[in-house]
Amino acid sequence: MPLEYLEKYRPFVNLEGLRKIHAEKESWRTGKLTSKYVDILNEVSELGDIQGETLVNDYVEFQAQLTSDQKDKIEKIAKDLIPWRKGPFKINDLDIDTEWRSNLKWQRIQEKIGSLEGKTILDIGCNNGYYMWQMLKDRPELVLGIDPVPHNMAQFEFINSLTKKENLKFELFGIEDITNFKCLFDVIFSMGIIYHHRHPLEQLIDMRNALTSEGTLILETIGIPGEGSHCLFPEDRYAKMRNVWFLPTLECLKNWMNRTGFVDIEVLSVAETTTEEQRLSPWCPPPFQSLEEFLDPNDKSKTVEGYPAPVRFCLKAKKKVSPQVGF
Ligand SMILES: C[S@@+](CC[C@H](N)C(=O)[O-])C[C@H]1O[C@@H](n2cnc3c(N)ncnc32)[C@H](O)[C@@H]1O
């Protein structure tokens, strides 16, 4: 039965609702652009039971004794799964040097997020799950990563077929599905998500509702520099992305959180994105594009559209318990 692992959380999960969504999402198996992942995942399962060691440092790394046939198959699957955006990963000496050096974002926040030991965690828009392996170092109870893109799911399933981490789960759900969770998660990560959606405040409220009464939100987003509480609403594209809606100043972001029921708001990091962190690589090669192509070639403080270049804010906050309802 799908989502069996959520049975133990039943009072906090609309399991029937999620099972319905899960069944609908199965359409990726026959989709024109997505059915290729059925074959790739079959190749993954044909690798068999490979025993090895998982190491998590800047890389999510898997070391094992492999036959040359297994090595070739692993390399073929990894190459079939290009582009690799988030990482890096390593399988023996196969270095999957991804577009993003996601380890740099993790380094900026890991000491400040607090212990994840024994926690129930939701990672919204988890991509291929890179951060989920990072979270695992603290031995959480469950890390559920959701991302509606089958390419990301296939990368996750490939890597986790090797690392075999039972408390990491990936579902093709989107942020819009989290209303099916109430008071379940101790920690929610929303990193690189909120600016991609039209209703940032609604998202914050939905995340608040999905947190336990002592729950913590880690919110990471692109923003804009400057004082005061305002946000940029790009006329059309921002850094060539069509789906960017509201980009807040730091003060505006704090205001959003304050007004949607969060307290103890703490700034964990403010960082400009550089080409050290985001760039094309052999695992995300042209014609894919990266930061270099998104910025004005004559003035790196601006996007190609003339907007302020991305600054990334990461904030941590606690759910404010409502005196009326008690959670
Ligand atoms: C900018 S990336 C951020 C990835 C990762 N969280 C990080 O911080 O590096 C945005 C991610 O959101 C995913 N995504 C797209 N639509 C989504 C939705 N409706 N709900 C949740 N995630 C979504 C994309 O597939 C992508 O992996």
The ligand as an SDF file (V2000), in Angstrom:
LIG
                    3D

 27 29  0  0  0  0  0  0  0  0999 V2000
   15.0690   26.4250   -6.7630 C   0  0  0  0  0  0  0  0  0  0  0  0
   14.8220   24.7150   -6.5680 S   0  0  0  0  0  0  0  0  0  0  0  0
   15.2240   24.5100   -4.8400 C   0  0  0  0  0  0  0  0  0  0  0  0
   15.7320   23.1360   -4.5480 C   0  0  0  0  0  0  0  0  0  0  0  0
   16.2640   22.9250   -3.1300 C   0  0  0  0  0  0  0  0  0  0  0  0
   15.2120   23.0330   -2.1320 N   0  0  0  0  0  0  0  0  0  0  0  0
   17.3770   23.8800   -2.8230 C   0  0  0  0  0  0  0  0  0  0  0  0
   17.2330   24.7010   -1.9140 O   0  0  0  0  0  0  0  0  0  0  0  0
   18.4180   23.8010   -3.4610 O   0  0  0  0  0  0  0  0  0  0  0  0
   13.0440   24.6080   -6.5800 C   0  0  0  0  0  0  0  0  0  0  0  0
   12.5270   23.1730   -6.4470 C   0  0  0  0  0  0  0  0  0  0  0  0
   11.1040   23.2320   -6.3190 O   0  0  0  0  0  0  0  0  0  0  0  0
   10.5420   22.1690   -7.0310 C   0  0  0  0  0  0  0  0  0  0  0  0
    9.1230   22.4870   -7.3000 N   0  0  0  0  0  0  0  0  0  0  0  0
    8.5230   22.8790   -8.4450 C   0  0  0  0  0  0  0  0  0  0  0  0
    7.1890   23.0530   -8.2500 N   0  0  0  0  0  0  0  0  0  0  0  0
    6.9550   22.7580   -6.9490 C   0  0  0  0  0  0  0  0  0  0  0  0
    5.7840   22.7160   -6.1410 C   0  0  0  0  0  0  0  0  0  0  0  0
    4.5840   23.0190   -6.6450 N   0  0  0  0  0  0  0  0  0  0  0  0
    5.8990   22.3690   -4.8490 N   0  0  0  0  0  0  0  0  0  0  0  0
    7.1020   22.0580   -4.3180 C   0  0  0  0  0  0  0  0  0  0  0  0
    8.2520   22.0670   -5.0400 N   0  0  0  0  0  0  0  0  0  0  0  0
    8.1750   22.4150   -6.3290 C   0  0  0  0  0  0  0  0  0  0  0  0
   11.4230   22.0690   -8.2600 C   0  0  0  0  0  0  0  0  0  0  0  0
   11.3120   20.8270   -8.8920 O   0  0  0  0  0  0  0  0  0  0  0  0
   12.7930   22.3070   -7.6620 C   0  0  0  0  0  0  0  0  0  0  0  0
   13.3980   21.1160   -7.2440 O   0  0  0  0  0  0  0  0  0  0  0  0
  1  2  1  0
  2  3  1  0
  2 10  1  0
  3  4  1  0
  4  5  1  0
  5  6  1  0
  5  7  1  0
  7  8  2  0
  7  9  1  0
 10 11  1  0
 11 12  1  0
 11 26  1  0
 12 13  1  0
 13 14  1  0
 13 24  1  0
 14 15  1  0
 14 23  1  0
 15 16  2  0
 16 17  1  0
 17 18  1  0
 17 23  2  0
 18 19  1  0
 18 20  2  0
 20 21  1  0
 21 22  2  0
 22 23  1  0
 24 25  1  0
 24 26  1  0
 26 27  1  0
M  CHG  2   2   1   9  -1
M  END
$$$$
